[in-house]
Amino acid sequence: HSGRTIATLDALKLSRDAGAKTVCITSYPQSPIAQACDISLDVYSDEIMYPVEAMSAIIAQMSLIFAITVALSAKNYEKTLLRAKHARELINSVRLEDKSR
């Protein structure tokens, strides 16, 4: 959540070099990744609530990802249904048959 991980910054650079528009989610709006991406979504959380480092940030950032996913799914409902069906078919094609049913 710091926006300073080298591998993540490298992936962002590769994406931009390939012509992609980039979006990042960070807790630090002045971080290297926030400065490098096209759109920075800044999420703040209270780290005091959880004993594990950055747990609050992870929860806040995943909540934002889920909210964006739901909004885009609602906007493109029919395409979302087709993609979900396709994803389910792909997953089922690599699973063993469930003989317990």
C-alpha positions as CSV (number, residue, x, y, z in Angstrom):
1,H,0.0,0.0,0.0
2,S,3.1,2.3,0.2
3,G,3.4,2.7,-3.6
4,R,7.2,2.0,-3.4
5,T,7.4,-1.6,-4.4
6,I,9.9,-2.0,-7.2
7,A,8.2,-4.9,-9.0
8,T,4.9,-3.0,-9.0
9,L,6.5,0.2,-10.3
10,D,8.2,-1.9,-13.0
11,A,4.8,-3.4,-14.0
12,L,3.2,0.0,-14.2
13,K,6.1,1.3,-16.4
14,L,5.7,-1.7,-18.7
15,S,2.0,-1.1,-19.0
16,R,2.4,2.6,-19.7
17,D,5.1,1.8,-22.3
18,A,2.7,-0.5,-24.0
19,G,0.1,2.3,-24.2
20,A,-2.2,1.4,-21.3
21,K,-3.8,4.0,-19.2
22,T,-2.8,3.2,-15.6
23,V,-4.7,3.5,-12.3
24,C,-3.2,2.8,-8.9
25,I,-4.6,2.5,-5.4
26,T,-2.4,3.7,-2.6
27,S,-2.4,5.1,0.9
28,Y,0.3,7.6,0.0
29,P,-0.7,10.2,-2.6
30,Q,2.9,11.5,-2.9
31,S,4.3,8.0,-3.4
32,P,6.3,7.0,-6.5
33,I,3.4,5.0,-8.0
34,A,0.9,7.8,-7.4
35,Q,3.2,10.1,-9.3
36,A,3.8,7.6,-12.1
37,C,0.2,6.5,-12.9
38,D,-2.5,8.3,-14.9
39,I,-5.1,8.1,-12.1
40,S,-4.3,7.7,-8.4
41,L,-7.1,6.5,-6.1
42,D,-6.0,7.4,-2.6
43,V,-7.5,5.3,0.2
44,Y,-6.9,6.2,3.9
45,S,-7.5,3.9,6.8
46,D,-6.9,3.8,10.6
47,E,-4.0,1.3,11.2
48,I,-4.7,1.4,14.9
49,M,-7.8,-0.9,14.5
50,Y,-5.8,-4.0,13.6
51,P,-2.6,-5.5,15.1
52,V,-1.2,-6.7,11.7
53,E,0.7,-4.1,9.7
54,A,-1.3,-2.6,6.9
55,M,-4.4,-4.7,7.5
56,S,-6.7,-1.7,7.6
57,A,-5.2,-0.5,4.3
58,I,-5.7,-3.9,2.7
59,I,-9.4,-3.9,3.8
60,A,-9.9,-0.4,2.5
61,Q,-8.2,-1.0,-0.8
62,M,-10.0,-4.3,-1.4
63,S,-13.3,-2.6,-0.6
64,L,-12.6,0.0,-3.2
65,I,-11.8,-2.7,-5.8
66,F,-15.0,-4.5,-5.0
67,A,-17.0,-1.3,-5.3
68,I,-15.5,-0.5,-8.7
69,T,-16.1,-4.1,-9.8
70,V,-19.8,-3.9,-8.8
71,A,-20.3,-0.5,-10.5
72,L,-18.7,-1.7,-13.7
73,S,-20.7,-4.9,-13.6
74,A,-23.9,-3.0,-13.1
75,K,-23.1,-0.6,-16.0
76,N,-22.3,-3.5,-18.3
77,Y,-24.8,-6.1,-16.9
78,E,-25.3,-8.2,-20.0
79,K,-21.6,-8.4,-20.8
80,T,-20.9,-9.2,-17.2
81,L,-23.3,-12.2,-17.3
82,L,-21.7,-13.6,-20.4
83,R,-18.2,-13.2,-18.9
84,A,-19.2,-14.8,-15.6
85,K,-20.7,-17.7,-17.6
86,H,-17.6,-18.1,-19.6
87,A,-15.4,-17.9,-16.5
88,R,-17.5,-20.6,-14.8
89,E,-17.2,-22.8,-17.9
90,L,-13.4,-22.4,-17.9
91,I,-13.1,-23.2,-14.2
92,N,-15.3,-26.2,-14.6
93,S,-13.3,-27.5,-17.5
94,V,-10.2,-27.8,-15.3
95,R,-11.8,-29.3,-12.2
96,L,-12.2,-32.9,-11.4
97,E,-15.8,-34.2,-11.3
98,D,-17.4,-33.9,-7.9
99,K,-18.5,-37.5,-7.1
100,S,-19.7,-36.6,-3.6
101,R,-23.0,-35.3,-4.9
